């Protein structure tokens, strides 16, 4: 019944991820899709099933689908339950080509025993996809569970280009501003497009992540401060957040907590894709700094829903955070540059041995702003590509080999 429904479902394809994942079709590797809830992991897998079925790579009866978010599968709690479900499935299919798809696999105890077992037994005749809604397996644990037989995909919320496809509209300034405001989760396109509808939904998703993936998992008692700390961090995206700044914030709120507790709370935000910590490095000496590190929001909709949205106040921060996320979407390793002069380079992005430098601002509205944004890049002596990214409608000149890029066109230089 579920498979029939999936095959008939009308789906907007996310080609960026489909193209990545399809490279691993017909391999024994387990495909693991990871990110927060509601970013579209399940829908992406539906697209894969539809495409494989349309190309005669799969038969309907050869697809085992288990979604732990649906009441139908409430009876599956453990490895033993999975084995029973799979045994029944095998009586109704052949081993010509099997696809096993388990959504929210972390909800099943000892799931890895089942996945490793069927992967080893059926090898070339099986395609295995699992989704995971938090990152408790990212710090080396996933490799331990799946013993190296997997490939991992981080499924971020919609890109700006995808946002416009879902909206069925053009890539223009108006839509980009709307995208920065609340356009990241696919489900918003099924709602009335207004703050009173969308932001409560986004807060509901955020609270689900906080409660299920953090508070319950880590048995946090000081829930009020925990949420306040996240709100403080999201408010200050793109700024240097240090132990001292957090201590001053706590003091202003008449709160006293051990530093270890604060650091633990921040680490939980990193685990669940709420925040990401970006380290500072000197681009010439390659020396890393213990200070000058920044946090960015993985999803701007969380930031805006939690702290409030004000275009004039927030646009610079949001654009900088957007550039960071695009670099992550294209699999760059990202650092912040600290020069000997004390100047800063917003992002040093490295991929496959190639480095690119990026300075980001809202508008290059004056000679002073132009000089400020270009001057840091001029101090870097190597010959890697250097970019100034802004929201200006006109393209500014290439100055000393430094190229200006409109932020909406970021993907063209990645």
Legacy VTK file of the C-alpha trace (Angstrom):
# vtk DataFile Version 3.0
C-alpha trace
ASCII
DATASET POLYDATA
POINTS 414 float
0.000 0.000 0.000
2.727 2.474 0.978
4.829 1.679 -2.073
1.875 2.154 -4.418
1.233 5.539 -2.854
4.899 6.565 -3.127
5.088 5.617 -6.797
2.041 7.762 -7.581
3.099 10.739 -5.479
3.891 14.008 -7.245
7.365 15.070 -6.124
9.583 18.027 -6.976
13.000 16.479 -7.498
16.086 17.887 -5.803
18.590 17.174 -8.550
21.576 18.468 -6.567
21.289 15.565 -4.111
19.832 13.030 -6.528
22.902 13.374 -8.739
25.188 12.872 -5.747
23.360 9.797 -4.483
22.845 8.168 -7.880
26.615 7.820 -8.282
26.419 5.114 -5.621
23.562 3.119 -7.146
24.324 -0.560 -7.676
27.070 -0.584 -5.089
27.086 -2.565 -1.817
27.554 0.638 0.189
24.828 1.554 2.689
23.483 5.019 1.873
22.975 7.129 4.998
20.995 10.390 4.758
21.508 12.629 7.771
20.158 15.959 8.927
17.457 17.576 11.022
13.823 16.624 10.920
11.605 17.948 8.119
14.361 18.858 5.660
13.033 16.424 3.056
15.127 13.269 3.506
12.120 10.975 3.086
10.870 12.815 0.014
14.318 12.580 -1.513
14.260 8.815 -1.044
10.827 8.684 -2.652
12.341 10.406 -5.684
15.040 7.753 -5.822
12.479 4.945 -5.647
10.343 6.521 -8.373
13.344 6.915 -10.655
14.637 3.388 -10.064
11.161 1.957 -10.641
10.633 3.972 -13.836
13.968 2.707 -15.161
13.001 -0.919 -14.407
15.692 -1.229 -11.749
13.120 -2.217 -9.113
9.869 -4.101 -8.766
7.209 -2.853 -6.352
7.237 -6.081 -4.375
11.020 -5.827 -3.905
10.886 -2.653 -1.798
10.859 -2.915 2.002
9.781 0.410 3.481
9.823 1.136 7.234
9.095 4.612 8.568
9.342 4.958 12.333
7.381 8.200 12.243
4.243 6.319 11.107
1.990 4.469 13.611
1.867 1.475 11.242
5.419 0.626 12.245
5.040 1.102 16.007
5.536 -2.632 16.495
9.166 -2.382 15.334
11.375 -1.491 18.298
14.398 -3.771 18.134
16.781 -5.695 15.920
14.645 -8.810 16.454
11.525 -6.964 15.238
13.389 -5.911 12.088
14.444 -9.509 11.440
10.832 -10.700 11.683
9.626 -7.941 9.338
12.333 -8.791 6.818
11.559 -12.523 6.992
7.910 -11.869 6.140
9.002 -9.525 3.342
11.212 -12.211 1.774
8.290 -14.618 1.510
6.553 -12.108 -0.767
9.426 -11.160 -3.052
12.433 -12.485 -4.942
16.103 -11.715 -4.426
16.457 -10.229 -7.922
17.007 -6.742 -6.523
15.953 -5.672 -3.043
15.696 -2.125 -1.749
15.510 -1.671 2.031
14.577 1.792 3.229
14.310 2.618 6.935
13.316 6.137 7.968
14.446 7.389 11.400
16.477 4.252 12.005
17.825 5.645 15.292
14.450 4.828 16.856
15.183 1.075 16.594
17.431 -0.588 19.171
20.470 -2.401 17.743
19.422 -1.497 14.199
23.038 -1.783 13.039
23.062 -5.571 13.589
20.220 -5.931 11.112
21.702 -3.536 8.539
25.164 -5.109 8.682
23.664 -8.585 8.497
21.548 -8.121 5.374
24.278 -6.042 3.736
26.756 -8.898 4.122
24.293 -11.630 3.146
22.801 -10.088 0.013
25.695 -7.850 -1.082
25.246 -7.017 -4.793
21.508 -7.786 -4.782
20.525 -5.171 -2.214
20.294 -1.386 -1.978
20.076 -0.076 1.592
19.033 3.464 2.518
18.614 4.740 6.050
17.817 8.206 7.368
18.916 9.727 10.628
17.585 12.951 12.106
20.404 13.938 14.415
24.176 13.636 14.458
24.852 11.428 17.456
26.542 9.060 15.019
28.739 11.608 13.273
31.630 11.786 15.715
33.159 8.482 14.642
30.310 6.292 15.860
28.732 5.690 12.461
31.967 4.138 11.191
31.959 1.851 14.212
28.356 0.760 13.682
28.584 0.160 9.945
32.225 -0.979 9.778
33.124 1.205 6.808
30.473 -0.096 4.410
28.569 3.147 4.003
28.471 6.532 2.327
27.047 9.547 4.135
24.976 12.394 2.682
24.127 15.573 4.571
20.744 16.719 3.283
20.496 20.435 3.973
17.257 22.399 3.690
16.411 23.971 0.343
19.006 26.038 -1.461
17.914 29.353 -2.949
17.705 27.752 -6.387
15.559 24.923 -5.004
13.414 27.437 -3.129
12.585 29.183 -6.403
11.826 25.854 -8.090
9.446 24.891 -5.285
7.863 28.328 -5.398
7.692 28.199 -9.210
9.169 31.668 -9.464
12.292 33.450 -10.668
15.609 33.893 -8.895
15.347 37.584 -8.043
16.072 39.918 -5.139
12.575 39.783 -3.714
12.601 35.997 -3.552
16.099 35.931 -2.083
15.020 38.180 0.792
11.987 35.960 1.327
14.236 32.910 1.256
16.489 34.352 3.947
13.427 35.012 6.064
11.763 31.585 6.195
12.080 29.629 2.993
14.139 26.587 3.911
11.791 23.697 4.714
9.777 22.114 1.866
6.596 21.920 3.966
6.118 25.704 4.000
4.997 25.559 0.369
1.873 23.710 1.512
0.929 26.539 3.902
-0.448 30.034 3.725
2.546 32.206 3.029
2.451 34.509 6.046
4.388 34.935 9.287
1.444 33.993 11.505
1.354 30.551 9.888
4.966 29.764 9.000
6.873 30.910 12.085
4.718 28.899 14.549
5.331 25.831 12.382
9.075 26.487 12.339
9.100 26.887 16.120
7.242 23.590 16.436
9.909 21.838 14.349
12.651 23.481 16.406
11.062 22.446 19.697
10.682 18.893 18.405
14.395 18.805 17.628
15.284 20.311 21.007
13.044 18.001 23.022
13.541 14.686 21.183
17.148 14.989 20.042
18.690 16.961 22.888
16.741 17.406 26.137
15.441 13.845 26.392
18.591 12.253 24.992
20.927 14.083 27.389
18.439 14.229 30.292
18.825 17.997 30.642
17.198 19.515 33.712
17.964 23.218 33.319
15.779 23.502 30.224
15.167 27.244 30.546
18.820 28.197 30.451
19.508 25.600 27.778
17.046 27.315 25.426
18.279 30.789 26.391
21.851 29.844 25.522
20.785 28.657 22.082
18.812 31.843 21.518
21.867 33.895 22.515
24.131 31.921 20.169
21.727 32.182 17.246
21.322 35.903 17.812
25.097 36.290 17.530
25.725 34.234 14.381
28.883 35.399 12.624
30.253 37.013 15.792
33.079 35.740 17.950
31.556 33.767 20.807
34.028 33.116 23.596
33.847 31.820 27.130
34.123 35.436 28.287
31.192 36.645 26.156
29.021 33.790 27.393
30.091 34.487 30.971
29.109 38.152 30.595
25.767 37.123 29.122
25.106 34.743 32.001
26.043 37.437 34.505
23.591 39.863 32.890
20.865 37.233 33.259
21.785 36.529 36.899
22.664 32.981 35.975
25.521 30.972 37.437
26.563 27.720 35.756
29.784 25.754 35.495
31.776 26.387 32.325
31.667 22.656 31.617
27.850 22.748 31.564
27.845 25.648 29.095
30.339 23.910 26.822
28.314 20.701 26.969
25.147 22.554 26.003
26.923 24.131 23.032
28.257 20.736 21.966
24.681 19.414 21.869
23.788 22.217 19.458
26.649 21.104 17.210
25.507 17.477 17.368
21.964 18.262 16.283
22.764 20.650 13.427
21.519 23.773 15.165
24.924 25.458 15.298
28.263 24.925 13.622
31.564 26.100 15.030
34.068 27.587 12.586
37.705 27.821 13.628
40.140 30.643 12.906
43.452 30.162 11.129
46.270 32.318 9.830
46.213 31.705 6.049
49.985 32.126 5.726
51.335 30.229 8.755
48.352 27.806 8.880
48.349 28.293 12.651
45.008 27.703 14.361
43.741 30.007 17.090
42.110 28.902 20.321
40.069 32.104 20.258
38.372 34.107 17.480
36.094 31.193 16.609
32.533 31.778 15.432
29.215 29.962 15.363
26.826 29.880 12.416
23.278 28.604 12.188
22.804 25.493 10.087
19.247 26.629 9.332
18.375 30.319 9.194
14.699 29.554 9.687
15.546 28.364 13.205
17.450 31.548 13.885
14.676 33.818 12.610
11.864 31.905 14.296
13.650 31.927 17.635
15.133 35.433 17.763
12.677 37.342 15.594
13.308 38.714 12.124
14.144 42.296 11.229
15.437 42.925 7.715
17.445 46.104 8.412
18.970 44.677 11.585
19.696 41.159 10.336
20.388 41.246 6.601
24.193 41.443 6.922
24.338 38.495 9.327
21.926 36.432 7.260
23.858 36.942 4.028
27.139 35.982 5.726
25.513 32.872 7.196
24.026 32.024 3.793
27.453 32.159 2.131
28.832 29.851 4.817
26.029 27.333 4.238
26.541 27.347 0.480
30.197 26.515 1.034
29.107 23.627 3.241
26.518 22.488 0.692
29.309 22.138 -1.862
31.495 20.197 0.598
34.144 22.822 1.325
36.194 22.760 4.499
35.666 26.273 5.894
37.801 28.368 8.220
37.946 32.027 9.270
41.135 33.880 8.351
43.040 35.996 10.890
45.844 38.049 9.361
48.946 39.375 11.131
47.579 42.902 10.660
44.535 41.991 12.748
42.226 42.027 9.722
39.835 39.179 9.109
38.896 37.118 6.075
35.343 35.894 6.448
35.876 32.461 4.906
38.799 30.379 3.688
37.244 27.476 1.797
39.233 24.401 0.737
38.156 21.442 -1.389
40.220 18.835 -3.237
43.407 20.765 -2.540
42.022 24.036 -3.959
41.494 27.100 -1.745
39.150 30.062 -2.265
38.841 33.226 -0.177
35.573 35.064 0.478
34.732 38.438 1.996
31.010 39.021 2.588
28.967 42.170 3.118
25.438 43.409 2.465
26.242 46.272 0.066
29.390 47.893 -1.274
27.782 51.278 -0.839
30.798 53.514 -0.374
34.501 53.785 -1.182
35.299 53.079 2.472
33.284 49.848 2.398
34.905 48.759 -0.857
38.351 49.427 0.552
37.567 47.581 3.782
36.232 44.458 2.059
38.954 44.265 -0.592
41.900 45.210 1.618
41.913 41.998 3.676
42.084 39.880 0.547
44.865 42.032 -0.875
47.059 41.072 2.077
46.961 37.388 1.119
49.990 36.713 -1.032
49.064 33.390 -2.647
47.407 33.032 -6.057
44.195 31.235 -5.076
40.864 32.740 -6.197
39.533 35.600 -4.085
35.956 36.906 -4.006
33.969 39.732 -2.469
30.317 38.667 -2.119
27.504 41.187 -1.692
23.865 41.865 -2.543
24.672 44.684 -4.984
22.713 44.533 -8.236
25.654 45.709 -10.324
28.917 43.824 -10.665
31.857 45.719 -9.235
35.213 45.587 -10.904
37.810 42.879 -10.495
40.452 44.636 -8.458
43.964 43.176 -8.213
42.550 39.814 -9.247
39.741 39.952 -6.656
36.343 39.251 -8.211
32.982 40.602 -7.047
30.041 38.147 -6.982
26.362 38.786 -6.316
25.344 36.570 -3.410
22.461 35.056 -5.415
25.037 33.697 -7.871
27.303 32.064 -5.296
26.840 28.580 -6.733
28.466 29.709 -9.990
31.889 30.035 -8.363
31.739 26.918 -6.155
LINES 1 415
414 0 1 2 3 4 5 6 7 8 9 10 11 12 13 14 15 16 17 18 19 20 21 22 23 24 25 26 27 28 29 30 31 32 33 34 35 36 37 38 39 40 41 42 43 44 45 46 47 48 49 50 51 52 53 54 55 56 57 58 59 60 61 62 63 64 65 66 67 68 69 70 71 72 73 74 75 76 77 78 79 80 81 82 83 84 85 86 87 88 89 90 91 92 93 94 95 96 97 98 99 100 101 102 103 104 105 106 107 108 109 110 111 112 113 114 115 116 117 118 119 120 121 122 123 124 125 126 127 128 129 130 131 132 133 134 135 136 137 138 139 140 141 142 143 144 145 146 147 148 149 150 151 152 153 154 155 156 157 158 159 160 161 162 163 164 165 166 167 168 169 170 171 172 173 174 175 176 177 178 179 180 181 182 183 184 185 186 187 188 189 190 191 192 193 194 195 196 197 198 199 200 201 202 203 204 205 206 207 208 209 210 211 212 213 214 215 216 217 218 219 220 221 222 223 224 225 226 227 228 229 230 231 232 233 234 235 236 237 238 239 240 241 242 243 244 245 246 247 248 249 250 251 252 253 254 255 256 257 258 259 260 261 262 263 264 265 266 267 268 269 270 271 272 273 274 275 276 277 278 279 280 281 282 283 284 285 286 287 288 289 290 291 292 293 294 295 296 297 298 299 300 301 302 303 304 305 306 307 308 309 310 311 312 313 314 315 316 317 318 319 320 321 322 323 324 325 326 327 328 329 330 331 332 333 334 335 336 337 338 339 340 341 342 343 344 345 346 347 348 349 350 351 352 353 354 355 356 357 358 359 360 361 362 363 364 365 366 367 368 369 370 371 372 373 374 375 376 377 378 379 380 381 382 383 384 385 386 387 388 389 390 391 392 393 394 395 396 397 398 399 400 401 402 403 404 405 406 407 408 409 410 411 412 413
